[in-house]
């Protein structure tokens, strides 16, 4: 996975700021209580400074932190070593930093069934923790998510276009919005980094073209995109992949999964974390570029609120500068929100330019 910037590797780099971010994560987002078991999973591709700061914050909050560090798997959504699965099954709070994340695996599902509160922070490094957590007004960002989600939930027809060539239409059909960037207040419910909402329209109504022009990951050979990847969709399924070398890489990855569900569009997601202004190659951050829309393809969990299926894999791709129309009325135009309610919420959040 290629990153746009090199990572400063000294232990002192943003040390004070990351300590504050880790404390916010443990106390204000994961709502960790004294006596709880906090399991932090990381692979050998993880920034250890973030892991250490999180464990220290959990201990300071009166919880019992356990760090599980294991090899970097070749791909995300691969079952972990048995010892990792055993640890997360007994967690009250599970924080995942592993680059090859466990989301959608059987081990992940079993941990949720046992009631753990999970957050996926795959690939987070010091810089990302500071920009996306420590320096963000989290409550106001959550308020923005509900403004956006409320408008989308009221619509029946949604159309997404972009300067790169995206033109995708679908019907909502009363589908609900998943507020994944929320607080971890419900046992057994997974959450994600703040600055994102997700949903899936009626699957068979999804028709048109998606052009990824920001990032796409997995497969591991991708990350930041040098050239666009064009996907044609019919009835919610990818029927054609076009573009250059990176498109061929994604096409081969789809074929290697060996499951026809890998071609199914799983979700739409809006990104609006004000600490993310461009793609970096870390997918959990790229999905939250302010004003972007992200599409997930492959395995679909029940949390989205649509149909559910297993595909043996899942990839996410970023469309930059989208225009989004709800029943023909613009919510966003080329990456800038224009609906007055959203503009007001952006001002409250302190987003530059609003």
Residue pairs with C-beta under 8 A, 6 or more apart in sequence:
1 99
1 123
1 217
1 220
1 222
1 223
1 281
1 282
1 283
2 223
2 224
2 281
3 223
3 224
3 280
3 281
3 282
4 224
4 278
4 279
4 280
4 281
5 127
5 280
7 47
7 125
7 126
7 127
8 126
8 127
11 49
13 49
13 126
14 126
14 127
14 130
15 49
17 130
17 134
17 135
18 49
18 50
18 53
18 126
18 129
18 130
18 134
19 53
19 56
19 57
20 134
21 53
21 129
21 130
21 133
21 134
22 50
22 53
22 54
22 56
22 57
22 129
23 57
23 60
23 61
24 133
24 134
24 138
25 54
25 57
25 95
25 119
25 129
25 133
26 32
26 38
26 54
26 57
26 58
26 61
26 63
27 57
27 61
28 138
28 183
29 119
29 133
29 138
29 183
29 184
29 191
29 194
30 38
30 93
30 95
30 117
30 119
30 184
31 117
31 183
31 184
31 185
32 38
32 58
32 61
32 63
32 92
32 93
33 61
33 62
33 63
34 61
34 62
34 63
35 62
35 63
35 64
36 63
36 64
36 92
36 93
37 63
37 64
37 66
37 90
37 91
37 92
37 93
38 55
38 58
38 63
38 64
38 65
38 66
38 91
38 92
38 93
38 94
38 95
39 65
39 66
39 68
39 87
39 88
39 90
39 91
39 93
39 94
39 95
39 116
40 51
40 54
40 55
40 58
40 65
40 66
40 67
40 68
40 94
40 95
40 97
41 68
41 70
41 80
41 84
41 87
41 88
41 94
41 95
41 96
41 97
41 98
41 102
42 48
42 51
42 67
42 68
42 69
42 70
42 97
42 98
43 69
43 70
43 71
43 72
43 73
43 98
43 99
43 100
44 69
44 70
44 71
44 72
45 72
45 98
45 99
45 100
45 123
46 69
46 97
46 98
46 99
46 123
47 97
47 124
47 125
47 126
49 125
49 126
50 97
50 124
50 125
50 126
50 129
51 67
51 69
51 97
53 129
54 65
54 95
54 97
55 65
55 67
56 65
58 64
58 65
58 93
59 65
63 92
63 93
66 87
66 91
68 83
68 84
68 87
68 88
70 80
70 81
70 83
70 84
70 98
72 98
72 99
72 100
73 80
73 100
74 100
74 220
75 100
75 218
75 219
75 220
75 313
76 99
76 100
76 101
76 102
76 103
76 122
76 218
76 313
76 314
77 101
77 102
77 103
77 104
77 105
77 218
77 299
77 312
77 313
77 314
78 100
78 102
78 105
79 85
79 102
79 105
79 106
79 107
80 102
80 105
80 107
84 102
84 107
85 107
85 110
85 111
88 94
88 102
88 107
88 108
88 111
88 116
89 107
89 110
89 111
89 114
89 116
90 114
91 111
91 116
92 115
92 116
92 117
93 116
93 117
93 118
93 184
94 111
94 116
94 117
94 118
94 119
95 118
95 119
95 121
96 102
96 103
96 118
96 119
96 120
96 121
96 122
97 121
97 122
97 123
97 124
98 122
99 122
99 123
100 220
101 120
101 122
102 108
103 120
103 122
103 190
103 314
104 299
104 301
104 310
104 314
108 118
108 190
111 118
112 118
112 188
112 189
112 190
113 188
114 188
115 187
115 188
116 187
116 188
117 184
117 186
117 187
117 188
117 189
117 191
118 184
118 189
118 190
118 191
119 184
119 190
119 191
119 192
119 193
120 190
120 192
120 193
120 284
121 193
121 284
122 282
122 283
122 284
123 282
123 283
123 284
123 285
124 132
124 193
124 282
124 284
124 285
125 282
128 280
128 282
128 285
130 275
131 275
131 276
132 193
132 194
132 195
132 273
132 275
132 276
132 285
132 288
133 193
133 194
133 275
135 275
136 194
136 195
136 273
136 274
136 275
137 349
137 350
138 194
140 345
140 348
140 349
140 350
141 181
141 194
141 195
141 272
141 273
141 274
141 349
142 179
142 181
142 182
142 183
142 194
143 345
143 348
143 349
144 272
144 342
144 345
144 346
144 348
144 349
145 179
145 181
145 182
145 194
145 195
145 196
145 197
145 272
146 179
147 341
147 342
147 345
148 197
148 270
148 272
148 331
148 342
148 345
149 177
149 179
149 197
149 199
150 177
151 326
151 331
151 339
151 341
151 342
152 158
152 172
152 177
152 197
152 199
152 326
152 331
153 172
153 175
153 176
153 177
153 199
154 326
155 172
155 326
155 327
156 171
156 172
156 173
156 327
157 169
157 170
157 171
157 172
157 326
157 327
157 328
158 169
158 170
158 171
158 172
158 201
158 268
158 324
158 325
158 326
159 167
159 168
159 169
159 324
159 325
159 328
160 166
160 167
160 168
160 169
160 268
160 293
160 319
160 322
160 323
160 324
160 325
161 167
161 168
161 322
161 323
161 325
162 211
162 213
162 319
162 320
162 321
162 322
162 323
162 334
163 321
163 334
164 211
164 213
164 228
164 319
164 320
164 321
165 209
165 211
165 228
165 230
166 208
166 209
166 210
166 211
166 319
166 322
167 208
167 209
168 206
168 207
168 208
168 209
168 210
168 233
169 205
169 206
169 207
169 208
170 201
170 202
170 205
170 206
170 207
171 201
171 202
171 205
172 199
172 201
172 202
173 201
173 202
173 205
175 199
175 200
175 201
175 202
175 305
175 306
176 199
176 305
177 197
177 198
177 199
177 305
178 197
178 198
178 199
178 267
178 303
178 304
178 305
179 197
180 190
180 191
180 192
180 196
180 197
180 198
180 269
180 303
181 191
181 192
181 193
181 194
181 195
181 196
181 197
181 273
181 288
182 191
182 194
183 191
184 191
189 303
190 301
190 303
192 284
193 273
193 284
193 285
193 288
194 273
194 288
195 271
195 272
195 273
195 274
195 275
195 276
195 288
195 290
196 269
196 270
196 271
196 272
196 273
196 287
196 288
196 294
197 269
197 270
198 267
198 268
198 269
198 270
198 296
198 304
199 267
199 268
199 269
199 304
199 305
199 306
200 265
200 266
200 267
200 268
200 300
200 304
200 305
200 306
200 307
201 268
201 306
202 306
203 235
203 236
203 264
203 265
203 306
203 307
204 235
204 236
205 235
205 236
206 233
206 235
206 236
206 265
207 233
207 234
207 235
208 232
208 233
209 230
209 231
209 232
209 233
210 230
210 231
210 233
210 295
210 317
210 319
211 228
211 229
211 230
211 231
211 319
212 225
212 228
212 229
212 231
212 295
212 317
212 318
212 319
213 225
213 228
213 229
213 318
213 319
213 320
214 224
214 225
214 279
214 286
214 289
214 292
214 317
214 318
214 319
214 320
215 222
215 223
215 224
215 225
215 279
215 280
215 281
215 283
215 286
215 317
215 318
216 222
216 223
216 225
216 229
216 246
216 250
216 315
216 316
216 317
216 318
217 223
217 281
217 283
217 286
217 315
217 316
218 253
218 313
218 315
219 249
219 250
219 253
219 315
221 249
222 246
222 249
222 250
223 281
223 283
224 279
224 280
224 281
225 246
226 244
226 246
227 243
227 244
227 245
227 246
227 247
228 243
229 241
229 242
229 243
229 246
229 247
229 250
229 317
230 240
230 241
230 242
230 243
230 247
231 238
231 240
231 241
231 242
231 297
231 317
232 238
232 239
232 240
232 242
233 239
233 265
236 264
236 265
237 263
237 264
237 265
238 254
238 263
238 264
238 265
238 297
239 263
241 247
241 248
241 250
241 251
241 254
250 315
253 313
253 315
254 262
254 263
257 298
257 311
257 312
257 313
258 312
259 310
259 311
259 312
259 313
261 298
261 299
261 309
261 310
261 311
261 312
262 297
262 298
262 311
262 312
262 313
263 297
264 297
264 298
264 300
264 309
264 311
265 295
265 296
265 297
266 296
266 297
266 298
266 299
266 300
266 304
266 311
266 314
267 295
267 296
267 300
267 304
267 306
268 293
268 294
268 295
269 287
269 293
269 294
269 295
269 296
269 316
270 292
270 293
270 294
271 286
271 287
271 288
271 289
271 290
271 291
271 292
271 293
271 294
271 318
272 288
272 290
272 291
273 285
273 288
273 289
273 290
274 290
274 349
274 350
274 351
274 352
276 285
276 286
276 288
276 289
276 290
277 289
277 290
278 289
279 285
279 286
279 289
279 318
279 320
280 286
283 316
286 292
286 294
286 316
286 318
287 294
287 316
287 318
289 318
289 320
290 351
291 321
291 322
291 332
291 335
291 336
291 337
292 318
292 319
292 320
292 321
292 322
292 335
293 318
293 319
293 322
293 324
294 316
294 317
294 318
294 319
295 316
295 317
295 319
296 314
296 315
296 316
297 314
297 315
297 316
297 317
298 311
298 312
298 313
298 314
298 315
299 309
299 310
299 311
299 312
299 313
299 314
300 306
300 307
300 308
300 309
300 311
301 308
302 308
320 335
321 334
321 335
322 332
322 334
322 335
323 330
323 332
323 333
323 334
324 330
324 331
324 332
325 331
329 339
330 338
330 339
331 337
331 338
331 339
331 342
332 338
332 339
332 342
336 353
337 343
337 346
337 354
343 354
346 354
347 354
